[in-house]
Amino acid sequence: MKKVLVLGSGLVASPAVSYLLDHGFQVTVASAIVDQAEALVKDHEHGRAVFVDASDEAALGELVAAHDLAFSLLPATMHILVAELCLKHGKPMVMASYVSPEMRSLDAKARDKGLLFLNEIGLDPGIDHMSAMEIIHRVRKDGGKVRKFASSCGGLPAPEANNNPLEYKFSWSPIGVLRAGLSQARYLKNHQVINIAGPRLFDYSWQVEVGTLGEFTIYPNRDSSIYKELYGLADASNVFRGTIRYNSWCRAMRWLKLIGLLDQNPMDVEGMTWHQYLRTFLIGASDTRSMIAAFVGDADHPIIEWLDYLGFMDDEPMPFTRIPPIEIMAHRMNERMEYAEGERDMIILRHHFEVEYPDRKEDILSQMVGYGIPGGDSIMSRTVGLPAAIAVRLILEDRISLTGVRIPIDPEIYKPVLEELAEMGIGFEETITPL
């Protein structure tokens, strides 16, 4: 029986651990929060939960050496230590995070040892790569050229659960969501590189209709320009990857940034109430609502309702001493913007291609909309955890021969993973329109 080491026990781990146990693997969930790990393996005869401090290289090394593969759900900054231990002990590794430059630097060493370090095998990144490449390779095989490519993804509350004024709820790390909204971005438009500084990210957003679900906002996600080469889109004038949100969330993020409530430098807040803290970012009238209205230039602006909903006008003391505002915001949002029992989350992932063949032009829209299971796994945890778990199985069954530091853009990886996901109800609908 093959042994899988799952590092981490967070929000997306449950479907992956269940999948691996159901498919006959011995699974060790190693976490700093043992109660969470125990809840994942339950009482399964082939599952066990152990404590690990991910910064304890000796303890981590012992666990890696005792298993056939390391599946890391740890924060991205911790992957390198795990990868170095996998090199030392000759073990393959799987993770859903973006490839870092440090991870990329291990490519030659992994190849030399015949090991696969598979990154970006979650939802976004992950399913987005695989589903896009499936179409790109098909178009190329049929003699076509992709002239324009746009891909966007978002994890959101399902419409019936979209019931707070910011139109968002957290199915993964709040601090991760907020930091992603501060990132600089770039994309290609008419062969030109469009660079966007982090503070202006939400100034470059626009609306799109998603079937019967209505209107959403799309804004740029990281550096899209690299996918021209990575995806083999040599003939494309436009290459864009974006994030999908309900409209209020993007407006809220823009104003929270402008006020300074997402700043990443620590500040002293000891002894402050939430209301006093908010006022440190504002000047003018004695009335806080008037101060906010003066800042945004609109007495009826929804930022007043958003800040009130998040509790920043409360007179209760804050539980902090010195902390960055972005972490304060993550704390407050985590308290106020959780999913209630039985509420569903939703995933929207859509690819839009303009394709030219020798005899015709086509518009291809490929779209996936998925929902969480009320009282069960979220669709976010399923679409992040299951692709990675399937890849773990394929590697341990010797069905993937690739080595080195990889992402899932090769047919050897994406074909079996997408086929199995479709059998689980995680698939795409495609519409082709002549141009």
N, C-alpha and C positions, 0 to 999 in steps of 0.2 A: 504494500500500500504506500503510495507516494505521500510525502509529508509537505504541507504548505504552511509557511509562517506568514500570518497576517499581522502586520504591524499597524496598530491603531484600531480604535473602536468607535469612531465618530458616526456622524449622521448618515453616511452612505454605506456603512459596512454591512448592515444586516442582510440585504439580498445576496451580496457576494459570498458571505460566510455560509448562508443557507445553501446556495448553489453548490459550493465546493463540498460541503458535507453530504448533500444529496447525490453527488456524483462520485462518491466513494473515496474521497481523499481524507487523510488524517489532517486536521486543521488545528493549529495552535494560534489563538488570538492573544497577542502580547500588547499590553496597554499599561499606561500609568494609572488608569481608572479600572481596576479589576472588576468592579461590579458591572460596568458596561460590557466588558469582555465576557463575563459569565452569562450575561443576558443574551449575548449573541450565540454562544455555543449551546446554551440551554443544558439539557442533560444528555446530549448526543454522545453515544459511546465512542465516537471518533473525534470528538472535539474537546479541547481543554483551554482554559484561560490562565494566563500567567502575568505577573507584574513585570514590567520592564521600564527602566529609565532610558529613553532613547539616546541620551547623551553618554550613557555608560558603555563605552566601546567594548570592554571585556565581556559584559553580560550580553550585549547585542551580538557580539561575535560568536559566543557559544550557541545562541539560538539559531543564527544563520547556518552555522556548521552542522547543526543537528537536523536540518530540513533540506528538501530537494529544491525549493524555490522560495524566494522572499517576495511577498506582495505588500508593497508599502502604501498605506493610507495615511502616513504621517504628513505633517506640513512639508511643503516642497524644500525648505531649507535643510531638512534632515535627510533627504534622499542620498546625498553624496556619501555620507558615512556608511549608510547601508550598502550603497553600490561598491564602495571600496572593500567592505567586508565580503561582499559577494564575489568580487575578484579574488580576494585572498583565499576563499574557501571553494571557489569554482562552482558558484550557484547562479542560475538565471534570476532575473528580477523583473517585476511588473509594477507599474504605477500609472496613475491617471493624470499626473501633473505635467505642465509644460516642460520641455527639455531646457535645462539651464545650460549656459556655456560650460560650467564645471562638469555637468553630466556629459555633454558632447565631447569634452576632452578625453573621456574614458573610452571612446569608440574603438580605437586601435587596440587597446589592452583587452577589451571584451572580445573583439574578433580573434585576437591571438589565442585566447583561451576557449574559443568556440562557444561563447555565451551570448545570449540575447538579453539586452536591457530594453524592454519595451515600455516606452513612455506614451503619454497622451492617449490612453486607451480608456477614456471615460465617455462623457457626453460631448462637452465642448471645453477642451479638445477631446476627440475620440470618434463618436458616431458621426460628427460633422465631417471629419477627414474621410472616413470610410465610405459614407454615402456619396460624398462629392466625387471621390476618385472612381467609384463604380460607374458614375455617369460619364466622367471625363474619359476614362478608358474605353467605354462603349462608343462614345462619339468619335474618338480617334480611330478605333477599329473600323467604323463605318465610313471613314474618309472625311470626317468633319473637322472643323476647327472651332474652338471656343473663342468668341470675340469679346464677350463680357461675362463676368462671373461675380455674383454677390451671394453671400451666405450669412444668415443671421440666426441667433439662437437665444432663447430666454427661458428661465425658470420662474414661474409666476403662480399666484393663486388662481385656482379655477374660477370662472366667472361668479359662481354662487358664493365663493369664499373671498371675493374681492370687496371687502366690506369695511376697509379703513380709508381715511382720506388720502394717504400716501400711495394707495393701490399697490402695496407690496407686502409680502411676508417671507420669512426666512426659512428656506429648506437646506441651507448650508451656512457656513460661518459668516455672521454679520460683518466682522472686521474685514474678511476677504471681499465681500460685496462692496464695501465702502472704498477699500483701497483700489479695487478694480476701476471704480468710478473716478479715480484721480490719475489714472495712467495716461501717458501721452499715447497718441495713435497716429497711424499713417495708412493711406490707401492710394490706389492708382485710379485716376480718372482722366480719360482721353490721353493716356500715355504719360501723364504728369503725376508726380508724387505730391500728395496733399499731406502736409505735416500739421498735426494738431497738438498744441501744448496741453498738458493735463488740466490746467485751470479752465480751459475753453472747450473741453470735451463735449459738454452738453449743448454748446452753441452749434455744433455740427450734427444735428439730429433732424429727422423728418418722419412723417407719418406713412403708414402702410396699412392697407386693409388685409386682414387675415380671414378669408372665408366668411362664415356667418358669425365669427367671434367679434367682428368690428374692427375699430381702428387702434393701432398700437404705434409706439415710437421706436425707431431704430437709431442707434448711435454707434460710432466706430469702436471696434474692439482691437486694441493693441496694434501690432504692425502687420497689416494685410499685405504689404508689398512683397514680403518674402514668399508668399504663396504662388506668385507668378512662376518662379523657378521650381519651388518645391512640388507643386502640382503639375508642372510641365505645361504652363499656359503661355507659351511663347507668343501666340498670336492674339492675346487678349489686350485690349486697350484699357479695360476697367477690371480691377480686382479689389473686392471689398469683403471684409468680414465684420459683422456687427452684432450688437446685443439688442434683444427685443424686450421692451417693458411697456406696461400701461403708461398712459400719457402723464399722469400726475407725478409718478415717481421721478421721471426725468426732470420735470420742472422743479420738484423739491430738491433734488440733488444739486441742481445748478445754484439755487439760492442758498442752500446750506453751505456750499463752498464759498460763495461770495461773502456771506456773513463772517466766515472764519470757523464755523463749527465742525469742519472736517480737517482742520490743521493738524499736522503730525508732530509738532514740537510740544514737549511737555509744558504745562503751566501749573502754577500753584492755585489750588481751589479749596484748600483746607478751611473748614468753617463756613463755606458758602452754602446757601440754599440753591436749588435749581433755578429759581427766579433771579437771584443775585448773579449767578454764573452767566445767564443769558444776557443780562444787562451790561456785562463787561465788554460785550461785542458791539454795543449800540451807544449812540449819543443822542442828545436832544431832550425831548419832552420827558417829564417825570413819569408819565403813563407808558408802560412797556408796549402796549399795543400801538400807541401812537409812535413810539420810537421805531418799531418794526415797519409800520406803514411809511414813515419818513425815509427809512433806509431803502425800501423797494419802490417808493414813489407811487403807492396805491393803497388807499385805506381799506379796500376790499380784497386785497391780494390773499390767495389761499395759504401763503406761508404762515400767516397768523394762526389759522386753524391747524396747520401741520405742527407747528411748535407747541401749541396748546395740547394737541393730541399726544405728543411725545412727552408731555409733562414738564416742559421747560419753563412753565409759569407757576409751578408748584412752589410752595414755601417750605417744603421738607428739606432737611439737610442732605447734602450729597455725601455718599460713602467713600470719598476719595480725598487724597492729599495733594499729590503731584502726578499729573497724568496728561497725555495728549488729548485734545478735544475729539479727535476721531475715535479714540477708544471710549470716551464718555458717550458719544453718539451711538456707537455699536452696543454699548451696555443698555442704553435707554431703548433703542430699537428692539433689541432682543427681548426686553421686558414687555414692550407694547405691541410688537408685530409678530407674535408667534401664531402658528396654526392652532385653532381650537380643536378639541377632540372631534374626530369624524370629518374634518374639513379636508378637501382634496387640493393638492397642488397640480400644476399644469406645466407641460413642456411644449414649446413651439420651436421647431427647427425647420428652416426653409432655405432651399438653394434656388437661385434664379440664374439661368444660363441663356445667353444669346449665341446661337450656334449657326455656322455657315457650312453647308455642304456644296459640292460642285454644282448641284442642280436645285438647291432650295435653301431657305433660311428658316430656322425654328426658334421659338421661345420655349424653354423647358422650365417648368416650375415643379420642384420636388419638395413635398412638405410632410412633416410629421407633427401631429398633435397628440399628446398623451396625457393621461391623468393618473394621479395617485389612487391608491385603494383606501377608501374610507376606513379608518381604524387599523389600517395595515401599512405597508411600505409606501413611501412617497415615490412619485415617478422620478424625482431627482435621484433618489438613492438607487432606484432600479436602473436608470439609464447611465449612471456613473459606475455603479458597482458591477452590474452584470456583464458589460463588454469586457471589463478587466478579468472577471472570474472565468469567462469563456476562454479568453486568451491564456490564462493560467492552465486550464485543462488542456488546450491544444498543445502548449509547450511541453507539458509533462507527458502527453501521449505521443510525443515526437512527431507531431503533425505540422510543425513549423520548423524549417531548417535554417532560417535566417539567423545571422549573428550580428553583434555590434549594438550600438545605441540606435534605436529605431523608433519611428512612429508608425501607426497602422495605415500606410498608404500603398502597401503591396497587396496584390490579389491573394497571395498565400495567407495573409492575415485577414483582410477585410471580407473576403467571400464567405468563409465559414462562420465568422462572427455575425455578419449581417443576416445570413440565412437562419441562424439559431435565434437571433433577436426577433426576426419576423415571426417565427413559430411561437414566440412568447407574446405576440401582439404589439411588438415595438417595431414598426415599419413605416414606410412612406407611401404617399399617394402622388402620382406623377401626372401632370397635365402638359401636353405638347400642343402648341399653337403655331400654325404657319405664319411667317412674317412676309 
